[in-house]
């Protein structure tokens, strides 16, 4: 609402209230006027009868010719008459009071309706502005106005502007972080490749030494070097895994990870993931059980979702002992499809639960082979596909991962 609109509404309110007050005062004065007339007439009749007692009957007859009824305690009331029955009140004043009251009431209702409509329009405009901001529309500027909503509008505009700036800064920082991760990962490739080639050459040389007729001490030294090379190879594999994970993290942070989301059966995802881990589970002596609960489709990328599920399965396998099992189940409701993967181990340490999905966080009982990225990647992949993940301990023991994919 503009300043002129506010002035108009204020004038209407003042006029309407003034008319109502004037009507009420007029009505009160009319009642007082009738009461005064009644007392004057009563005093006159009383004086007349007192001076001429014989006129009592004549006065009574005269009053009866008017349509009177009982009222105050004076001689007229003794005859059963009311002030309103004297017929000496000017009804014009009463009609003016009634008209003023009605006109004031109508103006008041109209001004209130007008003010309410303008207020609703302003509220809807501010609400629409916020809705457009929430949908990602940028560059919106509210029209300036001078009313009771002006301060609220200014604060909203300031807040939105500040949020835009914060968002831009956060996007810039995220992109820089993703670029740095990508650079680090690419920089790791060269030394890893060089070390791998050197190790391969040393292994070939050691094979030649062991096959040739060399002194026993040389052969023994070659065996020790071969064992050390095995350790070097394991570290190289960890570096290669770290490099791949960093590249993947940089793609996720930069929003360039392409997901081919299609309706995919949950049982298919769990089965493929367990098949890929079968040999690893057999080496550990851990079973993996996938319960078939019927066909349930979720809109996800099969390969990346399977990768996320494999990370959860491996995490459960590492946390449980030989001769135990990792279990998988799933169910559906009108809102989401839920997948649960749990083990028969000791469960998560309480201090680890709040940090399990943080990058490079390694739990209290973590193995030396991990780098603390798997669960973070899993969480990112799931959340990119309209899902959430949480971890908790089962009442009877064991760690459980719960994944929910919501229907969009």
C-alpha positions as CSV (number, residue, x, y, z in Angstrom):
1,X,0.0,0.0,0.0
2,X,1.2,3.5,-0.8
3,X,1.2,6.5,1.5
4,X,-1.9,7.9,-0.3
5,X,-3.8,4.7,0.3
6,X,-2.9,4.9,4.0
7,X,-4.2,8.5,4.2
8,X,-7.5,7.5,2.5
9,X,-8.0,4.6,4.9
10,X,-7.2,6.8,7.9
11,X,-9.7,9.4,6.7
12,X,-12.4,6.8,6.2
13,X,-11.8,5.4,9.7
14,X,-12.0,8.9,11.2
15,X,-15.2,9.8,9.3
16,X,-16.9,6.5,10.1
17,X,-16.0,6.7,13.8
18,X,-17.1,10.3,14.0
19,X,-20.4,9.5,12.4
20,X,-21.0,6.7,14.8
21,X,-20.0,8.8,17.8
22,X,-22.3,11.7,16.6
23,X,-25.2,9.3,16.1
24,X,-24.8,7.9,19.7
25,X,-24.6,11.4,21.2
26,X,-27.6,12.5,19.2
27,X,-29.6,9.5,20.4
28,X,-28.6,10.2,24.0
29,X,-29.6,13.9,23.7
30,X,-32.9,12.8,22.2
31,X,-33.6,10.6,25.2
32,X,-32.6,13.4,27.6
33,X,-34.9,15.8,25.7
34,X,-37.9,13.5,26.0
35,X,-37.2,13.0,29.7
36,X,-37.0,16.8,30.3
37,X,-40.3,17.3,28.4
38,X,-41.9,14.6,30.4
39,X,-40.9,16.3,33.7
40,X,-42.0,19.8,32.5
41,X,-45.4,18.5,31.5
42,X,-45.7,16.6,34.8
43,X,-44.8,19.7,36.8
44,X,-47.3,21.7,34.8
45,X,-50.2,19.3,35.5
46,X,-49.2,19.0,39.1
47,X,-49.3,22.8,39.5
48,X,-52.6,23.1,37.7
49,X,-54.3,20.5,39.9
50,X,-52.8,22.0,43.0
51,X,-54.2,25.5,42.1
52,X,-57.5,24.1,40.8
53,X,-58.4,20.8,42.5
54,X,-61.6,20.6,40.4
55,X,-59.5,20.4,37.2
56,X,-58.1,17.0,38.2
57,X,-60.7,15.1,36.2
58,X,-60.4,17.4,33.3
59,X,-56.6,17.0,33.2
60,X,-57.0,13.2,33.4
61,X,-59.4,13.2,30.6
62,X,-57.1,15.5,28.5
63,X,-54.1,13.2,29.1
64,X,-56.2,10.2,28.1
65,X,-56.8,11.7,24.7
66,X,-53.1,11.1,24.1
67,X,-51.7,7.6,23.8
68,X,-49.8,7.6,27.2
69,X,-48.5,4.8,29.5
70,X,-46.7,4.5,32.9
71,X,-43.4,6.2,33.5
72,X,-41.5,8.2,36.3
73,X,-42.9,8.7,39.9
74,X,-44.8,11.9,39.4
75,X,-48.4,12.7,38.8
76,X,-48.3,11.5,35.2
77,X,-46.8,8.2,36.3
78,X,-49.7,7.9,38.8
79,X,-52.0,8.0,35.8
80,X,-50.0,5.3,34.1
81,X,-48.1,7.3,31.4
82,X,-44.5,7.0,30.0
83,X,-42.3,9.9,28.7
84,X,-42.1,8.3,25.3
85,X,-45.9,8.4,25.0
86,X,-46.2,12.2,25.3
87,X,-45.8,12.7,21.6
88,X,-43.7,15.8,21.9
89,X,-40.4,14.4,20.7
90,X,-39.2,15.5,17.3
91,X,-38.6,12.3,15.3
92,X,-36.3,14.1,12.8
93,X,-33.5,14.1,15.4
94,X,-34.0,10.4,16.0
95,X,-33.9,9.6,12.2
96,X,-30.7,11.7,11.9
97,X,-29.1,9.6,14.7
98,X,-30.2,6.4,13.0
99,X,-28.9,7.5,9.6
100,X,-25.6,8.7,11.1
101,X,-25.1,5.4,12.9
102,X,-25.8,3.4,9.8
103,X,-23.7,5.6,7.6
104,X,-20.8,5.5,10.1
105,X,-21.2,1.7,10.4
106,X,-21.1,1.2,6.6
107,X,-18.1,3.5,6.2
108,X,-16.3,1.7,9.1
109,X,-17.0,-1.8,7.5
110,X,-16.0,-0.5,4.1
111,X,-12.7,1.0,5.4
112,X,-12.0,-2.2,7.3
113,X,-12.6,-4.3,4.2
114,X,-10.5,-2.0,2.1
115,X,-7.6,-2.1,4.6
116,X,-7.9,-5.9,4.9
117,X,-7.8,-6.3,1.1
118,X,-4.8,-4.1,0.8
119,X,-3.0,-5.8,3.6
120,X,-3.7,-9.2,2.1
121,X,-2.4,-8.0,-1.3
122,X,0.8,-6.8,0.4
123,X,1.2,-10.1,2.3
124,X,0.6,-12.1,-0.9
125,X,3.1,-10.0,-2.8
126,X,5.8,-10.6,-0.1
127,X,4.8,-14.3,0.1
128,X,5.1,-14.6,-3.7
129,X,8.4,-12.9,-3.7
130,X,9.8,-15.4,-1.1
131,X,8.3,-18.4,-3.1
132,X,10.0,-17.2,-6.3
133,X,13.3,-16.8,-4.3
134,X,12.9,-20.4,-3.0
135,X,12.4,-21.8,-6.5
136,X,15.7,-20.2,-7.6
137,X,14.5,-17.1,-9.4
138,X,17.2,-14.5,-9.1
139,X,17.3,-10.7,-9.6
140,X,13.9,-10.0,-8.2
141,X,13.4,-6.5,-6.8
142,X,10.4,-5.5,-4.7
143,X,8.6,-2.3,-5.6
144,X,9.2,0.3,-2.9
145,X,6.3,1.5,-0.9
146,X,5.6,3.4,2.3
147,X,3.2,1.6,4.6
148,X,3.2,-0.5,7.7
149,X,4.8,-3.4,5.8
150,X,7.7,-1.3,4.5
151,X,10.1,-2.2,7.4
152,X,9.3,-5.9,6.9
153,X,9.9,-5.6,3.2
154,X,13.2,-3.9,3.7
155,X,14.3,-6.7,6.2
156,X,13.2,-9.4,3.8
157,X,15.1,-7.8,0.9
158,X,18.2,-7.4,3.1
159,X,18.0,-11.0,4.2
160,X,17.5,-12.3,0.7
161,X,20.4,-10.2,-0.6
162,X,22.7,-11.5,2.2
163,X,21.6,-15.1,1.5
164,X,22.4,-14.7,-2.2
165,X,25.9,-13.4,-1.3
166,X,26.4,-16.3,1.2
167,X,25.2,-18.8,-1.4
168,X,27.6,-17.4,-4.1
169,X,30.5,-17.5,-1.6
170,X,29.6,-21.1,-0.6
171,X,29.4,-22.2,-4.3
172,X,32.7,-20.5,-5.0
173,X,34.4,-22.2,-2.0
174,X,32.9,-25.6,-3.0
175,X,34.0,-25.3,-6.6
176,X,37.5,-24.3,-5.4
177,X,37.6,-27.2,-3.0
178,X,36.4,-29.6,-5.8
179,X,39.1,-28.2,-8.1
180,X,41.7,-28.6,-5.5
181,X,40.7,-32.2,-4.9
182,X,40.8,-32.8,-8.6
183,X,44.3,-31.3,-8.9
184,X,45.6,-33.3,-5.9
185,X,44.2,-36.5,-7.4
186,X,45.8,-35.8,-10.8
187,X,49.1,-34.9,-9.2
188,X,49.1,-38.2,-7.4
189,X,48.9,-40.1,-10.7
190,X,52.4,-39.3,-11.8
191,X,54.3,-40.5,-8.7
192,X,52.0,-43.5,-8.3
193,X,52.7,-44.5,-11.9
194,X,56.4,-44.0,-11.5
195,X,56.6,-46.0,-8.3
196,X,54.5,-48.8,-9.8
197,X,56.9,-49.1,-12.8
198,X,59.9,-49.0,-10.5
199,X,58.4,-51.8,-8.3
200,X,57.6,-53.8,-11.4
201,X,61.2,-53.5,-12.6
202,X,62.6,-54.5,-9.2
203,X,60.3,-57.5,-9.1
204,X,61.6,-58.7,-12.5
205,X,65.2,-58.2,-11.4
206,X,64.5,-60.2,-8.2
207,X,63.0,-63.0,-10.2
208,X,66.2,-63.1,-12.3
209,X,68.3,-63.2,-9.2
210,X,66.3,-66.1,-7.7
211,X,66.4,-68.1,-10.9
212,X,70.2,-67.7,-11.4
213,X,72.8,-69.5,-9.4
214,X,73.6,-66.9,-6.7
215,X,75.0,-67.2,-3.2
216,X,72.5,-68.2,-0.5
217,X,72.7,-64.8,1.2
218,X,71.8,-63.0,-2.0
219,X,68.8,-65.3,-2.4
220,X,67.7,-64.6,1.2
221,X,68.1,-60.9,0.6
222,X,66.0,-61.1,-2.5
223,X,63.2,-62.9,-0.6
224,X,63.2,-60.1,2.0
225,X,63.1,-57.5,-0.7
226,X,60.2,-59.3,-2.4
227,X,58.3,-59.1,0.9
228,X,59.0,-55.4,1.2
229,X,57.9,-54.9,-2.3
230,X,54.6,-56.6,-1.5
231,X,54.1,-54.0,1.3
232,X,54.9,-51.2,-1.2
233,X,52.4,-52.6,-3.6
234,X,49.7,-52.6,-0.9
235,X,50.4,-48.9,-0.2
236,X,50.4,-48.1,-3.9
237,X,46.9,-49.7,-4.1
238,X,45.8,-47.6,-1.2
239,X,47.1,-44.5,-3.0
240,X,45.3,-45.5,-6.2
241,X,42.1,-46.0,-4.3
242,X,42.6,-42.6,-2.6
243,X,43.2,-40.9,-6.0
244,X,40.0,-42.4,-7.5
245,X,38.0,-41.4,-4.4
246,X,39.3,-37.8,-4.5
247,X,38.4,-37.6,-8.2
248,X,34.9,-38.9,-7.4
249,X,34.6,-36.4,-4.5
250,X,35.6,-33.5,-6.7
251,X,33.0,-34.5,-9.3
252,X,30.3,-34.7,-6.6
253,X,31.3,-31.4,-5.1
254,X,31.3,-29.7,-8.5
255,X,28.0,-31.2,-9.5
256,X,29.4,-32.9,-12.6
257,X,28.7,-36.5,-11.6
258,X,26.3,-37.7,-14.2
259,X,23.6,-40.1,-12.8
260,X,21.5,-42.1,-15.2
261,X,18.4,-42.5,-13.0
262,X,15.9,-45.1,-14.0
263,X,13.3,-47.3,-12.2
264,X,15.4,-50.1,-10.8
265,X,14.4,-53.1,-8.7
266,X,15.8,-53.0,-5.2
267,X,16.4,-56.8,-5.0
268,X,18.4,-56.5,-8.3
269,X,20.7,-53.8,-6.7
270,X,21.3,-55.8,-3.6
271,X,21.9,-59.1,-5.5
272,X,24.4,-57.5,-7.9
273,X,26.2,-55.9,-5.0
274,X,26.5,-59.1,-3.0
275,X,27.6,-61.0,-6.1
276,X,30.5,-58.6,-6.7
277,X,31.6,-59.0,-3.0
278,X,31.1,-62.8,-2.9
279,X,34.8,-63.7,-3.1
280,X,35.8,-61.1,-0.5
281,X,33.1,-62.3,1.9
282,X,34.2,-65.9,1.4
283,X,37.8,-65.0,2.2
284,X,36.6,-63.4,5.5
285,X,34.3,-66.3,6.2
286,X,31.2,-64.2,6.4
287,X,27.9,-64.9,4.8
288,X,25.7,-62.4,3.1
289,X,21.9,-62.9,3.1
290,X,19.6,-60.9,0.9
291,X,15.9,-61.4,1.7
292,X,13.6,-61.2,-1.4
293,X,10.6,-59.1,-0.5
294,X,9.0,-58.8,-3.9
295,X,9.5,-56.2,-6.7
296,X,10.1,-52.6,-5.5
297,X,11.4,-50.0,-7.9
298,X,13.3,-46.9,-7.0
299,X,14.4,-44.2,-9.4
300,X,18.2,-44.4,-9.2
301,X,21.4,-44.9,-11.1
302,X,22.1,-48.7,-11.0
303,X,25.9,-48.6,-11.0
304,X,26.4,-45.8,-8.5
305,X,23.7,-47.0,-6.2
306,X,25.2,-50.5,-6.3
307,X,28.6,-49.0,-5.5
308,X,27.1,-47.2,-2.5
309,X,25.4,-50.5,-1.3
310,X,28.7,-52.4,-1.7
311,X,30.4,-49.8,0.6
312,X,27.8,-50.5,3.3
313,X,28.1,-54.3,2.9
314,X,31.9,-54.1,3.1
315,X,31.7,-51.9,6.2
316,X,29.5,-54.5,7.9
317,X,31.7,-57.3,6.8
318,X,34.8,-55.7,8.3
319,X,32.9,-55.1,11.6
320,X,31.8,-58.7,12.1
321,X,33.7,-61.9,12.8
322,X,34.2,-65.1,10.9
323,X,31.2,-67.4,10.9
324,X,28.7,-64.6,11.1
325,X,26.5,-63.0,8.4
326,X,25.6,-59.7,6.9
327,X,21.8,-59.3,6.4
328,X,19.9,-57.2,3.8
329,X,16.2,-56.4,3.7
330,X,13.9,-53.9,2.2
331,X,10.3,-52.7,2.5
332,X,8.0,-50.1,1.0
333,X,5.4,-47.6,2.1
334,X,3.6,-44.7,0.4
335,X,6.4,-42.3,1.0
336,X,9.7,-44.2,0.4
337,X,11.5,-47.5,-0.1
338,X,13.6,-48.5,2.9
339,X,16.7,-50.7,2.7
340,X,18.4,-52.0,5.8
341,X,21.9,-53.6,5.9
342,X,23.1,-54.9,9.3
343,X,25.7,-57.3,10.8
344,X,26.1,-59.5,13.8
345,X,29.1,-57.7,15.3
346,X,29.5,-55.5,18.4
347,X,28.0,-52.4,16.7
348,X,29.3,-48.9,16.4
349,X,31.1,-47.1,19.2
350,X,29.0,-44.3,20.6
351,X,31.6,-41.7,19.9
352,X,31.7,-42.8,16.3
353,X,28.0,-42.5,15.5
354,X,27.9,-38.7,15.0
355,X,30.9,-38.7,12.7
356,X,30.5,-41.9,10.6
357,X,29.7,-40.1,7.3
358,X,32.3,-37.4,7.6
359,X,35.1,-37.4,5.1
360,X,38.3,-39.0,6.1
361,X,36.9,-40.0,9.5
362,X,38.1,-43.3,10.7
363,X,36.3,-44.9,13.6
364,X,37.7,-46.2,16.9
365,X,37.9,-49.8,15.6
366,X,38.8,-49.0,12.0
367,X,41.2,-51.2,10.1
368,X,44.4,-49.9,8.8
369,X,43.3,-50.5,5.2
370,X,40.6,-47.8,5.2
371,X,41.0,-44.2,4.3
372,X,37.7,-42.9,5.7
373,X,36.0,-41.9,2.4
374,X,33.7,-44.9,1.6
375,X,30.8,-43.9,3.9
376,X,31.1,-40.2,2.9
377,X,30.8,-41.2,-0.8
378,X,27.9,-43.5,-0.1
379,X,26.0,-40.7,1.7
380,X,26.7,-38.3,-1.2
381,X,25.5,-40.7,-3.8
382,X,22.3,-41.5,-1.9
383,X,21.4,-37.9,-1.2
384,X,21.9,-37.0,-4.8
385,X,19.1,-39.4,-5.6
386,X,16.5,-38.1,-3.2
387,X,17.5,-40.4,-0.4
388,X,18.8,-40.3,3.1
389,X,21.0,-42.6,5.2
390,X,21.5,-43.1,8.9
391,X,23.4,-45.6,11.1
392,X,22.5,-47.0,14.5
393,X,23.0,-50.0,16.8
394,X,20.5,-52.7,17.0
395,X,19.0,-53.5,20.4
396,X,20.3,-57.1,20.4
397,X,23.7,-56.1,19.0
398,X,25.1,-55.3,15.6
399,X,25.5,-52.3,13.5
400,X,22.7,-51.3,11.0
401,X,22.6,-48.9,8.0
402,X,19.2,-47.7,7.0
403,X,18.7,-46.1,3.6
404,X,15.4,-44.4,2.4
405,X,14.7,-43.4,-1.2
406,X,11.8,-41.1,-1.3
407,X,9.3,-41.0,-4.1
408,X,9.6,-37.6,-5.9
